[in-house]
Amino acid sequence: MSDLLPAAPACACCEEPLTRGSVRLWPDTDVRVCYDCIDWMTSQRDLQIARTGGPVRVVGHEPIFRVDDVA
Ligand SMILES: [Zn+2]
């Protein structure tokens, strides 16, 4: 009989033990990602948004109507 404790589950991204909390990616699986990797992914998203100028915000519009017979 072994005195070893079962190994802590590992992060699916960095494979470090999940000792400081994690997020489960899908409810039906046990795929977990640690908070450090979640923070890194969030920072990558912010950089990507900053590089592309971010989402375009529509502040107004002018309707255009097509007319087939103006005569
Ligand atoms: Zn991780």
PDB file of the backbone (N, CA, C, O) and the ligand in Angstrom, with CONECT records:
HET     ZN  A 101       1
ATOM      1  N   MET A   1       0.842  -1.180   0.000  1.00  0.00           N
ATOM      2  CA  MET A   1       0.000   0.000   0.000  1.00  0.00           C
ATOM      3  C   MET A   1       0.884   1.239   0.000  1.00  0.00           C
ATOM      4  O   MET A   1       1.872   1.299   0.731  1.00  0.00           O
ATOM      5  N   SER A   2       0.538   2.210  -0.802  1.00  0.00           N
ATOM      6  CA  SER A   2       1.365   3.405  -0.959  1.00  0.00           C
ATOM      7  C   SER A   2       0.890   4.529  -0.044  1.00  0.00           C
ATOM      8  O   SER A   2      -0.307   4.690   0.195  1.00  0.00           O
ATOM      9  N   ASP A   3       1.845   5.302   0.460  1.00  0.00           N
ATOM     10  CA  ASP A   3       1.512   6.473   1.270  1.00  0.00           C
ATOM     11  C   ASP A   3       1.412   7.729   0.424  1.00  0.00           C
ATOM     12  O   ASP A   3       1.162   8.808   0.960  1.00  0.00           O
ATOM     13  N   LEU A   4       1.600   7.618  -0.885  1.00  0.00           N
ATOM     14  CA  LEU A   4       1.567   8.801  -1.755  1.00  0.00           C
ATOM     15  C   LEU A   4       0.144   9.319  -1.902  1.00  0.00           C
ATOM     16  O   LEU A   4      -0.813   8.556  -2.035  1.00  0.00           O
ATOM     17  N   LEU A   5       0.042  10.644  -1.872  1.00  0.00           N
ATOM     18  CA  LEU A   5      -1.250  11.272  -2.111  1.00  0.00           C
ATOM     19  C   LEU A   5      -1.523  11.289  -3.607  1.00  0.00           C
ATOM     20  O   LEU A   5      -0.584  11.324  -4.402  1.00  0.00           O
ATOM     21  N   PRO A   6      -2.781  11.267  -4.001  1.00  0.00           N
ATOM     22  CA  PRO A   6      -3.062  11.358  -5.433  1.00  0.00           C
ATOM     23  C   PRO A   6      -2.575  12.701  -5.970  1.00  0.00           C
ATOM     24  O   PRO A   6      -2.656  13.722  -5.287  1.00  0.00           O
ATOM     25  N   ALA A   7      -2.075  12.684  -7.189  1.00  0.00           N
ATOM     26  CA  ALA A   7      -1.551  13.907  -7.796  1.00  0.00           C
ATOM     27  C   ALA A   7      -2.680  14.898  -8.034  1.00  0.00           C
ATOM     28  O   ALA A   7      -3.790  14.526  -8.416  1.00  0.00           O
ATOM     29  N   ALA A   8      -2.366  16.182  -7.795  1.00  0.00           N
ATOM     30  CA  ALA A   8      -3.354  17.229  -8.057  1.00  0.00           C
ATOM     31  C   ALA A   8      -3.590  17.301  -9.557  1.00  0.00           C
ATOM     32  O   ALA A   8      -2.663  17.108 -10.343  1.00  0.00           O
ATOM     33  N   PRO A   9      -4.832  17.579  -9.960  1.00  0.00           N
ATOM     34  CA  PRO A   9      -5.075  17.704 -11.392  1.00  0.00           C
ATOM     35  C   PRO A   9      -4.223  18.832 -11.978  1.00  0.00           C
ATOM     36  O   PRO A   9      -3.889  19.796 -11.290  1.00  0.00           O
ATOM     37  N   ALA A  10      -3.883  18.694 -13.252  1.00  0.00           N
ATOM     38  CA  ALA A  10      -3.006  19.671 -13.900  1.00  0.00           C
ATOM     39  C   ALA A  10      -3.802  20.575 -14.837  1.00  0.00           C
ATOM     40  O   ALA A  10      -4.863  20.202 -15.337  1.00  0.00           O
ATOM     41  N   CYS A  11      -3.269  21.756 -15.058  1.00  0.00           N
ATOM     42  CA  CYS A  11      -3.850  22.708 -16.007  1.00  0.00           C
ATOM     43  C   CYS A  11      -3.732  22.134 -17.420  1.00  0.00           C
ATOM     44  O   CYS A  11      -2.692  21.587 -17.786  1.00  0.00           O
ATOM     45  N   ALA A  12      -4.788  22.257 -18.200  1.00  0.00           N
ATOM     46  CA  ALA A  12      -4.769  21.742 -19.570  1.00  0.00           C
ATOM     47  C   ALA A  12      -3.873  22.586 -20.476  1.00  0.00           C
ATOM     48  O   ALA A  12      -3.529  22.148 -21.574  1.00  0.00           O
ATOM     49  N   CYS A  13      -3.494  23.775 -20.044  1.00  0.00           N
ATOM     50  CA  CYS A  13      -2.668  24.668 -20.864  1.00  0.00           C
ATOM     51  C   CYS A  13      -1.184  24.539 -20.490  1.00  0.00           C
ATOM     52  O   CYS A  13      -0.360  24.203 -21.340  1.00  0.00           O
ATOM     53  N   CYS A  14      -0.845  24.803 -19.228  1.00  0.00           N
ATOM     54  CA  CYS A  14       0.570  24.818 -18.829  1.00  0.00           C
ATOM     55  C   CYS A  14       1.000  23.545 -18.112  1.00  0.00           C
ATOM     56  O   CYS A  14       2.189  23.349 -17.856  1.00  0.00           O
ATOM     57  N   GLU A  15       0.051  22.684 -17.787  1.00  0.00           N
ATOM     58  CA  GLU A  15       0.304  21.401 -17.138  1.00  0.00           C
ATOM     59  C   GLU A  15       0.854  21.528 -15.720  1.00  0.00           C
ATOM     60  O   GLU A  15       1.377  20.557 -15.174  1.00  0.00           O
ATOM     61  N   GLU A  16       0.744  22.713 -15.118  1.00  0.00           N
ATOM     62  CA  GLU A  16       1.129  22.878 -13.716  1.00  0.00           C
ATOM     63  C   GLU A  16      -0.019  22.380 -12.835  1.00  0.00           C
ATOM     64  O   GLU A  16      -1.173  22.405 -13.263  1.00  0.00           O
ATOM     65  N   PRO A  17       0.277  21.931 -11.619  1.00  0.00           N
ATOM     66  CA  PRO A  17      -0.796  21.485 -10.718  1.00  0.00           C
ATOM     67  C   PRO A  17      -1.758  22.629 -10.405  1.00  0.00           C
ATOM     68  O   PRO A  17      -1.345  23.777 -10.239  1.00  0.00           O
ATOM     69  N   LEU A  18      -3.027  22.304 -10.328  1.00  0.00           N
ATOM     70  CA  LEU A  18      -4.065  23.311 -10.078  1.00  0.00           C
ATOM     71  C   LEU A  18      -4.192  23.542  -8.580  1.00  0.00           C
ATOM     72  O   LEU A  18      -5.131  23.059  -7.948  1.00  0.00           O
ATOM     73  N   THR A  19      -3.256  24.272  -8.022  1.00  0.00           N
ATOM     74  CA  THR A  19      -3.261  24.507  -6.580  1.00  0.00           C
ATOM     75  C   THR A  19      -3.860  25.861  -6.214  1.00  0.00           C
ATOM     76  O   THR A  19      -4.209  26.084  -5.055  1.00  0.00           O
ATOM     77  N   ARG A  20      -3.985  26.774  -7.191  1.00  0.00           N
ATOM     78  CA  ARG A  20      -4.485  28.120  -6.870  1.00  0.00           C
ATOM     79  C   ARG A  20      -5.811  28.422  -7.542  1.00  0.00           C
ATOM     80  O   ARG A  20      -6.157  29.592  -7.705  1.00  0.00           O
ATOM     81  N   GLY A  21      -6.542  27.432  -7.925  1.00  0.00           N
ATOM     82  CA  GLY A  21      -7.844  27.654  -8.532  1.00  0.00           C
ATOM     83  C   GLY A  21      -7.809  27.442 -10.026  1.00  0.00           C
ATOM     84  O   GLY A  21      -6.759  27.522 -10.664  1.00  0.00           O
ATOM     85  N   SER A  22      -8.986  27.169 -10.573  1.00  0.00           N
ATOM     86  CA  SER A  22      -9.065  26.870 -11.995  1.00  0.00           C
ATOM     87  C   SER A  22     -10.476  27.115 -12.501  1.00  0.00           C
ATOM     88  O   SER A  22     -11.410  27.329 -11.727  1.00  0.00           O
ATOM     89  N   VAL A  23     -10.603  27.077 -13.814  1.00  0.00           N
ATOM     90  CA  VAL A  23     -11.896  27.202 -14.476  1.00  0.00           C
ATOM     91  C   VAL A  23     -12.096  25.959 -15.315  1.00  0.00           C
ATOM     92  O   VAL A  23     -11.208  25.564 -16.071  1.00  0.00           O
ATOM     93  N   ARG A  24     -13.250  25.344 -15.188  1.00  0.00           N
ATOM     94  CA  ARG A  24     -13.568  24.189 -16.016  1.00  0.00           C
ATOM     95  C   ARG A  24     -14.098  24.701 -17.350  1.00  0.00           C
ATOM     96  O   ARG A  24     -15.007  25.531 -17.377  1.00  0.00           O
ATOM     97  N   LEU A  25     -13.541  24.217 -18.452  1.00  0.00           N
ATOM     98  CA  LEU A  25     -13.911  24.760 -19.754  1.00  0.00           C
ATOM     99  C   LEU A  25     -15.270  24.289 -20.223  1.00  0.00           C
ATOM    100  O   LEU A  25     -16.043  25.085 -20.754  1.00  0.00           O
ATOM    101  N   TRP A  26     -15.581  23.024 -20.043  1.00  0.00           N
ATOM    102  CA  TRP A  26     -16.867  22.504 -20.458  1.00  0.00           C
ATOM    103  C   TRP A  26     -17.463  21.729 -19.305  1.00  0.00           C
ATOM    104  O   TRP A  26     -16.749  21.027 -18.588  1.00  0.00           O
ATOM    105  N   PRO A  27     -18.768  21.850 -19.122  1.00  0.00           N
ATOM    106  CA  PRO A  27     -19.375  21.191 -17.959  1.00  0.00           C
ATOM    107  C   PRO A  27     -19.237  19.678 -17.968  1.00  0.00           C
ATOM    108  O   PRO A  27     -19.084  19.077 -16.905  1.00  0.00           O
ATOM    109  N   ASP A  28     -19.285  19.052 -19.116  1.00  0.00           N
ATOM    110  CA  ASP A  28     -19.289  17.593 -19.169  1.00  0.00           C
ATOM    111  C   ASP A  28     -17.896  16.974 -19.178  1.00  0.00           C
ATOM    112  O   ASP A  28     -17.762  15.752 -19.241  1.00  0.00           O
ATOM    113  N   THR A  29     -16.863  17.802 -19.114  1.00  0.00           N
ATOM    114  CA  THR A  29     -15.506  17.275 -19.105  1.00  0.00           C
ATOM    115  C   THR A  29     -14.796  17.762 -17.853  1.00  0.00           C
ATOM    116  O   THR A  29     -15.341  18.561 -17.091  1.00  0.00           O
ATOM    117  N   ASP A  30     -13.584  17.282 -17.646  1.00  0.00           N
ATOM    118  CA  ASP A  30     -12.793  17.776 -16.523  1.00  0.00           C
ATOM    119  C   ASP A  30     -11.596  18.559 -17.046  1.00  0.00           C
ATOM    120  O   ASP A  30     -10.532  18.558 -16.427  1.00  0.00           O
ATOM    121  N   VAL A  31     -11.766  19.230 -18.190  1.00  0.00           N
ATOM    122  CA  VAL A  31     -10.701  20.065 -18.741  1.00  0.00           C
ATOM    123  C   VAL A  31     -10.689  21.362 -17.945  1.00  0.00           C
ATOM    124  O   VAL A  31     -11.652  22.128 -17.962  1.00  0.00           O
ATOM    125  N   ARG A  32      -9.576  21.596 -17.243  1.00  0.00           N
ATOM    126  CA  ARG A  32      -9.466  22.779 -16.382  1.00  0.00           C
ATOM    127  C   ARG A  32      -8.246  23.595 -16.780  1.00  0.00           C
ATOM    128  O   ARG A  32      -7.218  23.055 -17.189  1.00  0.00           O
ATOM    129  N   VAL A  33      -8.387  24.919 -16.647  1.00  0.00           N
ATOM    130  CA  VAL A  33      -7.298  25.845 -16.959  1.00  0.00           C
ATOM    131  C   VAL A  33      -7.064  26.706 -15.722  1.00  0.00           C
ATOM    132  O   VAL A  33      -8.019  27.173 -15.102  1.00  0.00           O
ATOM    133  N   CYS A  34      -5.798  26.919 -15.361  1.00  0.00           N
ATOM    134  CA  CYS A  34      -5.480  27.680 -14.151  1.00  0.00           C
ATOM    135  C   CYS A  34      -5.715  29.178 -14.375  1.00  0.00           C
ATOM    136  O   CYS A  34      -5.815  29.648 -15.509  1.00  0.00           O
ATOM    137  N   TYR A  35      -5.800  29.906 -13.272  1.00  0.00           N
ATOM    138  CA  TYR A  35      -6.063  31.348 -13.347  1.00  0.00           C
ATOM    139  C   TYR A  35      -4.954  32.092 -14.080  1.00  0.00           C
ATOM    140  O   TYR A  35      -5.232  33.063 -14.783  1.00  0.00           O
ATOM    141  N   ASP A  36      -3.690  31.654 -13.930  1.00  0.00           N
ATOM    142  CA  ASP A  36      -2.593  32.329 -14.631  1.00  0.00           C
ATOM    143  C   ASP A  36      -2.769  32.215 -16.146  1.00  0.00           C
ATOM    144  O   ASP A  36      -2.542  33.183 -16.871  1.00  0.00           O
ATOM    145  N   CYS A  37      -3.169  31.047 -16.620  1.00  0.00           N
ATOM    146  CA  CYS A  37      -3.367  30.875 -18.061  1.00  0.00           C
ATOM    147  C   CYS A  37      -4.589  31.668 -18.536  1.00  0.00           C
ATOM    148  O   CYS A  37      -4.579  32.229 -19.631  1.00  0.00           O
ATOM    149  N   ILE A  38      -5.637  31.714 -17.713  1.00  0.00           N
ATOM    150  CA  ILE A  38      -6.811  32.522 -18.066  1.00  0.00           C
ATOM    151  C   ILE A  38      -6.408  33.988 -18.181  1.00  0.00           C
ATOM    152  O   ILE A  38      -6.832  34.677 -19.108  1.00  0.00           O
ATOM    153  N   ASP A  39      -5.583  34.471 -17.237  1.00  0.00           N
ATOM    154  CA  ASP A  39      -5.119  35.862 -17.286  1.00  0.00           C
ATOM    155  C   ASP A  39      -4.302  36.112 -18.553  1.00  0.00           C
ATOM    156  O   ASP A  39      -4.450  37.153 -19.193  1.00  0.00           O
ATOM    157  N   TRP A  40      -3.437  35.154 -18.918  1.00  0.00           N
ATOM    158  CA  TRP A  40      -2.626  35.306 -20.119  1.00  0.00           C
ATOM    159  C   TRP A  40      -3.524  35.367 -21.365  1.00  0.00           C
ATOM    160  O   TRP A  40      -3.315  36.198 -22.248  1.00  0.00           O
ATOM    161  N   MET A  41      -4.515  34.484 -21.422  1.00  0.00           N
ATOM    162  CA  MET A  41      -5.420  34.489 -22.578  1.00  0.00           C
ATOM    163  C   MET A  41      -6.184  35.813 -22.659  1.00  0.00           C
ATOM    164  O   MET A  41      -6.381  36.353 -23.748  1.00  0.00           O
ATOM    165  N   THR A  42      -6.606  36.326 -21.520  1.00  0.00           N
ATOM    166  CA  THR A  42      -7.312  37.610 -21.505  1.00  0.00           C
ATOM    167  C   THR A  42      -6.395  38.732 -21.991  1.00  0.00           C
ATOM    168  O   THR A  42      -6.831  39.612 -22.734  1.00  0.00           O
ATOM    169  N   SER A  43      -5.122  38.705 -21.574  1.00  0.00           N
ATOM    170  CA  SER A  43      -4.194  39.745 -22.025  1.00  0.00           C
ATOM    171  C   SER A  43      -3.952  39.632 -23.526  1.00  0.00           C
ATOM    172  O   SER A  43      -3.792  40.649 -24.201  1.00  0.00           O
ATOM    173  N   GLN A  44      -3.923  38.406 -24.061  1.00  0.00           N
ATOM    174  CA  GLN A  44      -3.761  38.228 -25.502  1.00  0.00           C
ATOM    175  C   GLN A  44      -4.971  38.766 -26.253  1.00  0.00           C
ATOM    176  O   GLN A  44      -4.823  39.372 -27.314  1.00  0.00           O
ATOM    177  N   ARG A  45      -6.158  38.550 -25.716  1.00  0.00           N
ATOM    178  CA  ARG A  45      -7.372  39.089 -26.337  1.00  0.00           C
ATOM    179  C   ARG A  45      -7.325  40.613 -26.346  1.00  0.00           C
ATOM    180  O   ARG A  45      -7.657  41.238 -27.354  1.00  0.00           O
ATOM    181  N   ASP A  46      -6.915  41.216 -25.230  1.00  0.00           N
ATOM    182  CA  ASP A  46      -6.840  42.674 -25.157  1.00  0.00           C
ATOM    183  C   ASP A  46      -5.833  43.216 -26.161  1.00  0.00           C
ATOM    184  O   ASP A  46      -6.097  44.233 -26.804  1.00  0.00           O
ATOM    185  N   LEU A  47      -4.669  42.552 -26.313  1.00  0.00           N
ATOM    186  CA  LEU A  47      -3.672  42.985 -27.286  1.00  0.00           C
ATOM    187  C   LEU A  47      -4.214  42.873 -28.705  1.00  0.00           C
ATOM    188  O   LEU A  47      -4.000  43.763 -29.529  1.00  0.00           O
ATOM    189  N   GLN A  48      -4.917  41.778 -28.990  1.00  0.00           N
ATOM    190  CA  GLN A  48      -5.469  41.582 -30.329  1.00  0.00           C
ATOM    191  C   GLN A  48      -6.501  42.654 -30.644  1.00  0.00           C
ATOM    192  O   GLN A  48      -6.528  43.182 -31.756  1.00  0.00           O
ATOM    193  N   ILE A  49      -7.342  42.977 -29.682  1.00  0.00           N
ATOM    194  CA  ILE A  49      -8.348  44.019 -29.886  1.00  0.00           C
ATOM    195  C   ILE A  49      -7.661  45.365 -30.084  1.00  0.00           C
ATOM    196  O   ILE A  49      -8.077  46.152 -30.934  1.00  0.00           O
ATOM    197  N   ALA A  50      -6.608  45.638 -29.303  1.00  0.00           N
ATOM    198  CA  ALA A  50      -5.892  46.907 -29.425  1.00  0.00           C
ATOM    199  C   ALA A  50      -5.231  47.029 -30.790  1.00  0.00           C
ATOM    200  O   ALA A  50      -5.217  48.113 -31.372  1.00  0.00           O
ATOM    201  N   ARG A  51      -4.678  45.927 -31.313  1.00  0.00           N
ATOM    202  CA  ARG A  51      -4.006  45.958 -32.620  1.00  0.00           C
ATOM    203  C   ARG A  51      -4.986  46.226 -33.752  1.00  0.00           C
ATOM    204  O   ARG A  51      -4.644  46.917 -34.712  1.00  0.00           O
ATOM    205  N   THR A  52      -6.176  45.700 -33.657  1.00  0.00           N
ATOM    206  CA  THR A  52      -7.134  45.854 -34.748  1.00  0.00           C
ATOM    207  C   THR A  52      -8.011  47.085 -34.576  1.00  0.00           C
ATOM    208  O   THR A  52      -8.857  47.361 -35.427  1.00  0.00           O
ATOM    209  N   GLY A  53      -7.827  47.826 -33.496  1.00  0.00           N
ATOM    210  CA  GLY A  53      -8.632  49.017 -33.276  1.00  0.00           C
ATOM    211  C   GLY A  53      -9.921  48.719 -32.554  1.00  0.00           C
ATOM    212  O   GLY A  53     -10.698  49.631 -32.273  1.00  0.00           O
ATOM    213  N   GLY A  54     -10.163  47.467 -32.248  1.00  0.00           N
ATOM    214  CA  GLY A  54     -11.338  47.106 -31.481  1.00  0.00           C
ATOM    215  C   GLY A  54     -12.586  47.075 -32.319  1.00  0.00           C
ATOM    216  O   GLY A  54     -12.557  47.384 -33.510  1.00  0.00           O
ATOM    217  N   PRO A  55     -13.676  46.705 -31.701  1.00  0.00           N
ATOM    218  CA  PRO A  55     -14.938  46.647 -32.437  1.00  0.00           C
ATOM    219  C   PRO A  55     -15.395  48.052 -32.833  1.00  0.00           C
ATOM    220  O   PRO A  55     -15.159  49.021 -32.112  1.00  0.00           O
ATOM    221  N   VAL A  56     -16.046  48.143 -33.979  1.00  0.00           N
ATOM    222  CA  VAL A  56     -16.529  49.430 -34.484  1.00  0.00           C
ATOM    223  C   VAL A  56     -17.855  49.749 -33.818  1.00  0.00           C
ATOM    224  O   VAL A  56     -18.767  48.923 -33.784  1.00  0.00           O
ATOM    225  N   ARG A  57     -17.945  50.961 -33.290  1.00  0.00           N
ATOM    226  CA  ARG A  57     -19.176  51.380 -32.634  1.00  0.00           C
ATOM    227  C   ARG A  57     -19.963  52.244 -33.603  1.00  0.00           C
ATOM    228  O   ARG A  57     -19.453  53.263 -34.068  1.00  0.00           O
ATOM    229  N   VAL A  58     -21.170  51.869 -33.913  1.00  0.00           N
ATOM    230  CA  VAL A  58     -22.015  52.635 -34.824  1.00  0.00           C
ATOM    231  C   VAL A  58     -22.661  53.762 -34.036  1.00  0.00           C
ATOM    232  O   VAL A  58     -23.376  53.526 -33.062  1.00  0.00           O
ATOM    233  N   VAL A  59     -22.398  55.006 -34.475  1.00  0.00           N
ATOM    234  CA  VAL A  59     -22.941  56.158 -33.741  1.00  0.00           C
ATOM    235  C   VAL A  59     -24.074  56.827 -34.504  1.00  0.00           C
ATOM    236  O   VAL A  59     -24.717  57.730 -33.969  1.00  0.00           O
ATOM    237  N   GLY A  60     -24.339  56.406 -35.752  1.00  0.00           N
ATOM    238  CA  GLY A  60     -25.430  56.980 -36.513  1.00  0.00           C
ATOM    239  C   GLY A  60     -25.550  56.289 -37.846  1.00  0.00           C
ATOM    240  O   GLY A  60     -24.665  55.532 -38.246  1.00  0.00           O
ATOM    241  N   HIS A  61     -26.635  56.546 -38.532  1.00  0.00           N
ATOM    242  CA  HIS A  61     -26.811  55.958 -39.848  1.00  0.00           C
ATOM    243  C   HIS A  61     -27.784  56.814 -40.653  1.00  0.00           C
ATOM    244  O   HIS A  61     -28.600  57.548 -40.095  1.00  0.00           O
ATOM    245  N   GLU A  62     -27.678  56.704 -41.979  1.00  0.00           N
ATOM    246  CA  GLU A  62     -28.603  57.391 -42.874  1.00  0.00           C
ATOM    247  C   GLU A  62     -29.259  56.339 -43.745  1.00  0.00           C
ATOM    248  O   GLU A  62     -28.561  55.602 -44.441  1.00  0.00           O
ATOM    249  N   PRO A  63     -30.582  56.249 -43.726  1.00  0.00           N
ATOM    250  CA  PRO A  63     -31.255  55.235 -44.536  1.00  0.00           C
ATOM    251  C   PRO A  63     -31.159  55.569 -46.034  1.00  0.00           C
ATOM    252  O   PRO A  63     -31.215  56.737 -46.418  1.00  0.00           O
ATOM    253  N   ILE A  64     -31.019  54.566 -46.846  1.00  0.00           N
ATOM    254  CA  ILE A  64     -30.989  54.708 -48.298  1.00  0.00           C
ATOM    255  C   ILE A  64     -32.134  53.871 -48.862  1.00  0.00           C
ATOM    256  O   ILE A  64     -32.214  52.667 -48.619  1.00  0.00           O
ATOM    257  N   PHE A  65     -33.028  54.529 -49.626  1.00  0.00           N
ATOM    258  CA  PHE A  65     -34.181  53.833 -50.213  1.00  0.00           C
ATOM    259  C   PHE A  65     -33.965  53.713 -51.703  1.00  0.00           C
ATOM    260  O   PHE A  65     -33.614  54.691 -52.363  1.00  0.00           O
ATOM    261  N   ARG A  66     -34.170  52.534 -52.237  1.00  0.00           N
ATOM    262  CA  ARG A  66     -34.058  52.304 -53.680  1.00  0.00           C
ATOM    263  C   ARG A  66     -35.396  52.670 -54.333  1.00  0.00           C
ATOM    264  O   ARG A  66     -36.466  52.306 -53.846  1.00  0.00           O
ATOM    265  N   VAL A  67     -35.304  53.393 -55.438  1.00  0.00           N
ATOM    266  CA  VAL A  67     -36.502  53.766 -56.199  1.00  0.00           C
ATOM    267  C   VAL A  67     -36.326  53.252 -57.607  1.00  0.00           C
ATOM    268  O   VAL A  67     -35.353  53.604 -58.273  1.00  0.00           O
ATOM    269  N   ASP A  68     -37.253  52.421 -58.080  1.00  0.00           N
ATOM    270  CA  ASP A  68     -37.129  51.833 -59.425  1.00  0.00           C
ATOM    271  C   ASP A  68     -37.728  52.742 -60.499  1.00  0.00           C
ATOM    272  O   ASP A  68     -37.191  52.798 -61.606  1.00  0.00           O
ATOM    273  N   ASP A  69     -38.804  53.446 -60.219  1.00  0.00           N
ATOM    274  CA  ASP A  69     -39.477  54.253 -61.249  1.00  0.00           C
ATOM    275  C   ASP A  69     -39.685  55.666 -60.707  1.00  0.00           C
ATOM    276  O   ASP A  69     -40.622  55.928 -59.953  1.00  0.00           O
ATOM    277  N   VAL A  70     -38.786  56.570 -61.108  1.00  0.00           N
ATOM    278  CA  VAL A  70     -38.835  57.934 -60.612  1.00  0.00           C
ATOM    279  C   VAL A  70     -39.578  58.856 -61.586  1.00  0.00           C
ATOM    280  O   VAL A  70     -39.993  59.943 -61.183  1.00  0.00           O
ATOM    281  N   ALA A  71     -39.757  58.469 -62.829  1.00  0.00           N
ATOM    282  CA  ALA A  71     -40.354  59.334 -63.846  1.00  0.00           C
ATOM    283  C   ALA A  71     -41.771  59.674 -63.610  1.00  0.00           C
ATOM    284  O   ALA A  71     -42.374  60.396 -64.404  1.00  0.00           O
TER     285      ALA A  71
HETATM  286 ZN    ZN A 101      -2.132  26.940 -16.651  1.00  0.00          ZN2+
END
